[in-house]
Amino acid sequence: MRGWLAALFLSFLTAGLSPDTIDLHEYGKLTLYPVGDWNIHSEDLGDIRIRITPQDRKVNAACLLVVAPGGPDDFPTPEKLVERMQLSATRLRKSGDYAETKLNVKPFYRQSGFGCYYTLTDRKLVGKPPAPLEYKQITLGLIRLSPTVVARLQIMSDGEETQPCQQLLGMVEGMELAGK
């Protein structure tokens, strides 16, 4: 993932895209570095909801980030966060709605903070061709940006290895929290 993050940063620099900064009030500012052609919209509903959607309607992927500033530090260590994600992944896998027999919780490689994610495949869509707004996979994750700021993510796509999903993962992995 580190190589992908470096490539995303270089493409960001060469594409001349400007970062999107979201105000978290007294908890700082969250900066997202867009890679590719994405719309970024945020709204403050207590938690900050950030929707990342494609500019091109042919791209079948989207991301929802829910940033919760000001909460307790439920994940003081990477191990606690991974434990929570493994529990969540196991519960969803056992529901029978997903094709995975074993789940792999993967780390985000971040400059600061820590996080991880896993991907599930919709059992009903296995073997079917991609269709608009029918996402074959969902990627769920948690990132502890600071002791008081946690981001939950949900990426819907046609596969973790697709370019749109990789762009979204790179944007999430590369986001930065600054100030207080």
Buried (B, 14 or more C-beta within 10 A) or exposed (E): BEEBBEEBBEBBEEEEBEBBEBEBEEBBBBBBBBBBEBEBEBEEEEBBBBBBBBEEEEBBBBBBBBBBBEEEEEBEEBEEBBEBBBEBBEEBBEEEEBBBEEBEBBBBBBEEBBBBBBBBBBEEBEEEEEEEEBBBBBBBBBBBBBEBBBBBBBBBBBBBEBEBBBBBBBBBBBBBBEEE
